């Protein structure tokens, strides 16, 4: 299992979730943040910090939301690690 950032994060880019991540699994994209599934340790710390309820365990996604699993996997390899709050 891993956590996934979904559509609610688009154009929001709040990074409150980033500062609580103990393994630096977040990546800063052009329009949102992504979670690298190879780094995420499923600690659950980021979920309560997300102000737009955009982060979910991958096994809780269904239907159209399932695309966010691959989006996070692909996009997290393209963007740099983010460690600090920027908003």
N, C-alpha and C positions, 0 to 999 in steps of 0.2 A: 504494500500500500504506500501511497505517497499523497501529498496534498497538491491541489491544483488551483491556480488563480483563474477565475472565469470572467465572463463578459462585464460584470458590474465594475470592474477595475479600469476598463477602457476610458481613456482621457481623464482619469482621476489621479492616478499615480501617487497616491498617498503612500508613504513608506513606513507607517507605524509598525507594520508587520515585520519589517526588515530588522529592526533593532532587537527584537526578541528571539530571532533565529540563532540558535547556538552553533550552527554549522555553515552559515553564510550560503544558504541555498537559493537566495533570491538574486535575480538578474534584472537590471533596469533596461527596459525596452523603450522605444520611441513613444508609445502611447500607454504603456502599462508595465507592471512588473510581472515576472514569471518565476516559477519555482523549478529548479533543476531536480528532476526526479531521481537522478543518480546520487545526489547529495542529501536530499531530504531524509530525515530520520524519523519522521512521523511523530514528532514530539507534541504536536497540537498547540504550541505556543502562539502561533501566528493567527489562528482562527479568531480568538477573542479580541485581537488587536486591529483587525480589519474593519474600518469604519463603514464599508459599503457591503459587507457580507459577501465577498467575492471568493473566499477560499473554502474549499471543500475537500474531504477525502475522496480520492478517485473512485472508490467503490460506491459512493453515494450519488454519483452523476448518472443521468439516464438520458435517453433520446438525443436531442440536439446538443445537450451539455457534454456528451462524451467526446466531442471534437476537441475540447479543451485539454484533454490528456495529451494528445499528440501536439497540440499547439504549444503547450508548456515545454514538452520534451524538445521540440525542434528549436523554438525561440530562445530557450535558456542556453543553448549552445552558441548562439550568435551574439549575445550581449554580455557586458561586463558584470562582475559581482558588484552588488551594492551592499554596503555595510552600515550606512548611516541614514538617518531620517533626512529627507530633503524638503518635505512640506511642513 
